Amino acid sequence: MKAEKIFVEFEEDEAASSPEIYELNIISGGCRLYGYLLTPDKRMEKPYPTVIMSHGFPGYTTNNDLELALMRAGCVVIHMNHRGAWGSEGHYLFTNLKDDLIAIAKWARNSAIADLYGIDPDNIFFVGHSMGGQSVLNAAKELDFIRGVAALAAYDIGAAFLHNMEKELFLMIETEGQCLKMNSAAEVYENARDYREELGILNQYESLAEHPVLLVEASLDRVAPADKMMDPLWEKLKELSAPVTYKAIVSTHSFAGQRMKLAKTVAEWIEKTARFF
């Protein structure tokens, strides 16, 4: 992997080596998750570090530019839509998100799948934005083989209730969540309320201490303010002398005006963190 390649393309594609996009469906909780997998140009050396992306709520803000940047740098990138989101089967619930990521990671690490796509099973990373940031942190706590986890402007349901932001959470579900398959906004909100401690990123945070962690703050964030949602985890991990990196980017929740800086931050951290022999 070469982080400096995030915005550099080969002069031209070659038929036998060009990057590829593969449509995927992966089973989680008895439901098919739909998405795609990107493979880098085969002129880059195998096996490839692999990034599993987790989208936010509901996923309007895509991270396709970040995914393609990481592909150019030499990563396999897996983008799957969570249950009930963007055509995937099942109903959307916050408690499903972690389990979806665990199913995807185990699929990617299977030796037959790893050989097929050039995945390095020792260099599998989670990267998630907003609600996806919460989800990747929680999934990494249960998978010791995850090489590192990056949370970008992570939303924390536990913190939302702690800081009296539950009205804003319900309105987000009621308005933005209409594109999701759900029985009702009330059911999804009640799922958040009833499992807020389990979903909170401080729950069992000690389990992250062995994972390299990247926390990226959006300093102008009004959706998931870092002082309420990511800074407490940063402080806890520092107390444990965990391998945690904290970066602040002066931008809003979507990082809309600083996407290249975001890609550079994530790619350089992966390159530094990956095990290359």
BELQUI-V805486 format. One record per pair of residues at least 24 apart in sequence whose C-alpha atoms are under 10 Angstrom apart, sorted by the first residue. I is the first residue (numbers start at 1). GAP is how many residues later the second one is. Records with the same first field share a line. If there is no record, write none. Layout:
I: GAP ; GAP
//
This chain:
1: 39 ; 43 ; 44 ; 45 ; 46 ; 47 ; 48 ; 69 ; 70 ; 71 ; 72 ; 73 ; 74 ; 266 ; 267 ; 269 ; 270 ; 271 ; 273 ; 275
2: 42 ; 68 ; 70 ; 71 ; 72 ; 73 ; 265 ; 266 ; 268 ; 269
3: 66 ; 67 ; 69 ; 70 ; 71 ; 72 ; 260 ; 261 ; 262 ; 263 ; 264 ; 265 ; 266 ; 267 ; 268 ; 269
4: 65 ; 68 ; 69 ; 260 ; 263 ; 264 ; 267
5: 64 ; 65 ; 66 ; 67 ; 68 ; 69 ; 259 ; 262
6: 59 ; 60 ; 61 ; 62 ; 63 ; 64 ; 65 ; 66 ; 67 ; 68 ; 254 ; 257 ; 258 ; 261 ; 262
7: 61 ; 62 ; 63 ; 65 ; 66 ; 253 ; 256 ; 257
8: 61 ; 64 ; 65
9: 32 ; 60 ; 63 ; 64
10: 31 ; 33 ; 62
13: 28
14: 27 ; 28 ; 29
16: 25 ; 26 ; 27
17: 24 ; 25 ; 26 ; 27
18: 24 ; 25
19: 24 ; 52 ; 53 ; 55 ; 57
20: 51 ; 56 ; 97
21: 56 ; 57
22: 56 ; 95
23: 55 ; 56 ; 57
24: 54 ; 55 ; 56
25: 55 ; 56 ; 63 ; 79
26: 54 ; 55 ; 62 ; 74 ; 77 ; 78 ; 81 ; 82
27: 56 ; 61 ; 62 ; 73 ; 76 ; 77 ; 80
28: 54 ; 55 ; 61 ; 62 ; 68 ; 69 ; 71 ; 72 ; 73 ; 74 ; 75 ; 76
29: 54 ; 60 ; 61 ; 67 ; 70 ; 71 ; 74
30: 53 ; 59 ; 60
31: 51 ; 52 ; 53 ; 57 ; 58 ; 59 ; 60 ; 69
32: 49 ; 50 ; 51 ; 52 ; 55 ; 56 ; 57 ; 58
33: 46 ; 47 ; 48 ; 49 ; 50 ; 51 ; 52 ; 53 ; 54 ; 55 ; 56 ; 57 ; 67 ; 71
34: 45 ; 46 ; 47 ; 48 ; 49 ; 51 ; 52 ; 53 ; 54 ; 55
35: 43 ; 44 ; 45 ; 46 ; 47 ; 51 ; 52 ; 53
36: 41 ; 42 ; 43 ; 44 ; 45
37: 30 ; 34 ; 39 ; 40 ; 41 ; 42 ; 43 ; 80
38: 29 ; 30 ; 32 ; 33 ; 34 ; 37 ; 38 ; 39 ; 40 ; 41 ; 79
39: 29 ; 31 ; 32 ; 33 ; 35 ; 36 ; 37 ; 38 ; 39 ; 78 ; 79 ; 80
40: 28 ; 30 ; 31 ; 32 ; 33 ; 34 ; 35 ; 36 ; 37 ; 77 ; 78
41: 30 ; 31 ; 32 ; 33 ; 34 ; 35
42: 32 ; 76
43: 31
44: 28 ; 29 ; 30 ; 31
45: 29 ; 73
46: 28 ; 29 ; 71 ; 72 ; 73 ; 74
47: 27 ; 28 ; 29 ; 67 ; 68 ; 70 ; 71 ; 72 ; 73 ; 74 ; 75 ; 76 ; 229
48: 25 ; 26 ; 27 ; 28 ; 29 ; 66 ; 69 ; 70 ; 71 ; 72 ; 73 ; 74 ; 75 ; 76 ; 226 ; 228
49: 24 ; 25 ; 26 ; 27 ; 28 ; 69 ; 70 ; 71 ; 72 ; 73 ; 74 ; 75 ; 76 ; 98 ; 221 ; 222 ; 225 ; 226 ; 227
50: 24 ; 25 ; 26 ; 27 ; 28 ; 55 ; 58 ; 59 ; 64 ; 67 ; 68 ; 69 ; 70 ; 71 ; 72 ; 73 ; 74 ; 75 ; 76 ; 97 ; 220 ; 224
51: 24 ; 25 ; 26 ; 27 ; 28 ; 54 ; 57 ; 68 ; 72 ; 73 ; 74 ; 75 ; 76 ; 77 ; 97 ; 98 ; 99 ; 219
52: 24 ; 25 ; 26 ; 27 ; 28 ; 49 ; 52 ; 53 ; 56 ; 72 ; 73 ; 74 ; 75 ; 76 ; 84 ; 97
53: 24 ; 25 ; 26 ; 27 ; 28 ; 48 ; 72 ; 73 ; 74 ; 75 ; 76 ; 79 ; 80 ; 83 ; 97
54: 24 ; 25 ; 26 ; 27 ; 28 ; 43 ; 44 ; 46 ; 47 ; 72 ; 73 ; 74 ; 75 ; 76 ; 77 ; 78 ; 79 ; 80 ; 81 ; 82 ; 97
55: 24 ; 25 ; 26 ; 27 ; 30 ; 42 ; 72 ; 73 ; 74 ; 75 ; 76 ; 77 ; 78 ; 80 ; 81
56: 25 ; 26 ; 72 ; 73 ; 74 ; 75 ; 76 ; 77 ; 78 ; 79 ; 96 ; 97 ; 98 ; 99 ; 198
57: 25 ; 28 ; 37 ; 72 ; 73 ; 74 ; 75 ; 98 ; 115 ; 116 ; 119 ; 120 ; 123
58: 24 ; 26 ; 27 ; 28 ; 34 ; 72 ; 73 ; 74 ; 114 ; 115 ; 118 ; 119 ; 120 ; 121 ; 122
59: 26 ; 27 ; 70 ; 71 ; 72 ; 73 ; 117 ; 118 ; 120 ; 121
60: 26 ; 116 ; 117 ; 119
61: 68 ; 69 ; 192 ; 193 ; 194 ; 195
62: 67 ; 192
63: 65 ; 66 ; 191 ; 196 ; 200
65: 194 ; 195 ; 198
66: 193 ; 194 ; 196 ; 197 ; 198 ; 200 ; 201
67: 60 ; 196
68: 195
69: 191 ; 194 ; 195 ; 197 ; 198
70: 193 ; 194 ; 196 ; 197 ; 198 ; 200
71: 196
73: 194 ; 195 ; 198
74: 193 ; 197
75: 43 ; 44 ; 45 ; 48 ; 49 ; 192 ; 195 ; 196
76: 41 ; 42 ; 43 ; 44 ; 48
77: 42 ; 47 ; 48 ; 49 ; 50
78: 26 ; 27 ; 30 ; 48
79: 25
80: 24
82: 50 ; 98
83: 97 ; 98 ; 99
84: 95 ; 96 ; 97 ; 98
85: 92 ; 94 ; 95 ; 96 ; 97
86: 93 ; 94 ; 95
87: 92 ; 93 ; 94
88: 92 ; 93
89: 92
90: 90 ; 91 ; 92
91: 89 ; 90 ; 91 ; 92 ; 93 ; 97
92: 85 ; 88 ; 89 ; 90 ; 91 ; 92 ; 95 ; 96
93: 87 ; 88 ; 89 ; 90 ; 94 ; 95 ; 96 ; 97 ; 98 ; 99
94: 37 ; 41 ; 63 ; 94 ; 95 ; 96 ; 97 ; 98 ; 101 ; 102 ; 105
95: 40 ; 93 ; 96 ; 97 ; 100 ; 101 ; 103 ; 104
96: 39
97: 34 ; 35 ; 37 ; 38 ; 39 ; 41 ; 42 ; 102
98: 34 ; 36 ; 37 ; 38 ; 39 ; 40 ; 41 ; 42 ; 43 ; 44 ; 101
99: 36 ; 39 ; 40 ; 43
100: 35 ; 39
101: 25 ; 31 ; 34 ; 35 ; 37 ; 38 ; 39
102: 34 ; 36 ; 37 ; 38 ; 40 ; 41
103: 36
105: 34 ; 35 ; 38 ; 40 ; 41
106: 37 ; 39 ; 40
109: 36 ; 37
120: 154 ; 155 ; 156
121: 24 ; 25 ; 26
122: 24 ; 25 ; 152 ; 153 ; 154
123: 24 ; 25 ; 147 ; 150 ; 151 ; 152 ; 153
124: 24 ; 25 ; 146 ; 150
125: 24 ; 25 ; 87 ; 88 ; 145 ; 148 ; 149
126: 24 ; 25 ; 87
127: 24 ; 25 ; 87 ; 139
128: 24 ; 25 ; 26
129: 24 ; 25 ; 26 ; 87 ; 124 ; 125 ; 126
130: 24 ; 25 ; 26 ; 93 ; 94 ; 123 ; 124
131: 24 ; 25 ; 26 ; 93
132: 24
133: 68 ; 82 ; 83 ; 97
134: 24 ; 65 ; 66 ; 67 ; 68 ; 95 ; 96
135: 64 ; 65 ; 66
136: 65
137: 62 ; 63 ; 64 ; 65 ; 68 ; 70 ; 71 ; 74 ; 76
138: 60 ; 61 ; 62 ; 63 ; 64 ; 65 ; 66 ; 67 ; 69 ; 70
139: 69
140: 67 ; 68 ; 71 ; 73
141: 60 ; 62 ; 63 ; 64 ; 65 ; 66 ; 67 ; 68 ; 69 ; 70
142: 62 ; 65 ; 66
143: 64 ; 65 ; 68
144: 63 ; 64 ; 66 ; 67
145: 66
146: 64 ; 65 ; 66
147: 63 ; 64 ; 65 ; 66 ; 123 ; 126 ; 127 ; 128
148: 60 ; 62 ; 63 ; 64 ; 65 ; 66 ; 95 ; 96 ; 121 ; 122 ; 125 ; 126
149: 59 ; 62 ; 63 ; 64 ; 65 ; 66 ; 95 ; 121
150: 62 ; 63 ; 64 ; 65 ; 66 ; 94 ; 95 ; 96 ; 116 ; 119 ; 120
151: 62 ; 63 ; 64 ; 65 ; 66 ; 79 ; 95 ; 115
152: 62 ; 63 ; 64 ; 65 ; 66 ; 78 ; 95 ; 96 ; 101 ; 102 ; 103 ; 110 ; 114
153: 62 ; 63 ; 64 ; 65 ; 66 ; 68 ; 70 ; 71 ; 72 ; 73 ; 76 ; 77 ; 95 ; 96 ; 99 ; 100 ; 101 ; 102
154: 47 ; 61 ; 62 ; 63 ; 64 ; 69 ; 70 ; 71 ; 72 ; 75 ; 76 ; 99
155: 45 ; 46 ; 68 ; 69 ; 70 ; 71 ; 73 ; 74 ; 75 ; 98
156: 40 ; 43 ; 44 ; 45 ; 46 ; 68 ; 69 ; 70 ; 72 ; 73 ; 74
157: 35 ; 36 ; 38 ; 39 ; 40 ; 41 ; 42 ; 43 ; 44 ; 67 ; 72
158: 34 ; 35 ; 37 ; 38 ; 39 ; 40 ; 41 ; 42 ; 43 ; 44 ; 45 ; 71
159: 37 ; 38 ; 40 ; 41 ; 42 ; 43 ; 65 ; 69 ; 70 ; 71 ; 73
160: 32 ; 33 ; 36 ; 40 ; 64 ; 65 ; 68 ; 69
161: 31 ; 32 ; 35 ; 36 ; 39
162: 34 ; 35 ; 66
163: 65 ; 66
165: 58
166: 26 ; 27
168: 55
169: 24 ; 54
172: 51
200: 29
201: 28 ; 29 ; 31 ; 32
202: 27 ; 28 ; 30 ; 31 ; 32 ; 34 ; 35
203: 30
205: 28 ; 31 ; 32
206: 27 ; 30 ; 31 ; 34 ; 36
207: 30
208: 25 ; 29 ; 32 ; 34 ; 35 ; 36
209: 27 ; 28 ; 29 ; 30 ; 31 ; 32 ; 33 ; 34 ; 35
210: 30 ; 31 ; 32 ; 33 ; 34
211: 31 ; 32 ; 33 ; 62
212: 30 ; 31 ; 32 ; 33 ; 57 ; 58 ; 61 ; 62
213: 24 ; 29 ; 30 ; 31 ; 32 ; 33 ; 56 ; 60
214: 29 ; 30 ; 31 ; 32 ; 33 ; 51 ; 52 ; 55 ; 56
215: 29 ; 30 ; 31 ; 32 ; 33 ; 51
216: 29 ; 30 ; 31 ; 32 ; 33 ; 46 ; 49 ; 50
217: 29 ; 30 ; 31 ; 32 ; 33 ; 34 ; 35 ; 36 ; 38
218: 29 ; 30 ; 31 ; 32 ; 33 ; 34 ; 35 ; 36 ; 37 ; 40 ; 44
219: 28 ; 29 ; 30 ; 31 ; 32 ; 33 ; 34 ; 36
220: 28 ; 29 ; 30 ; 31 ; 32 ; 33 ; 34 ; 35
221: 29 ; 30 ; 31 ; 32 ; 33 ; 34
222: 30 ; 31
223: 29 ; 30 ; 31
224: 28 ; 29
225: 27 ; 28
226: 27
243: 30
245: 24
//
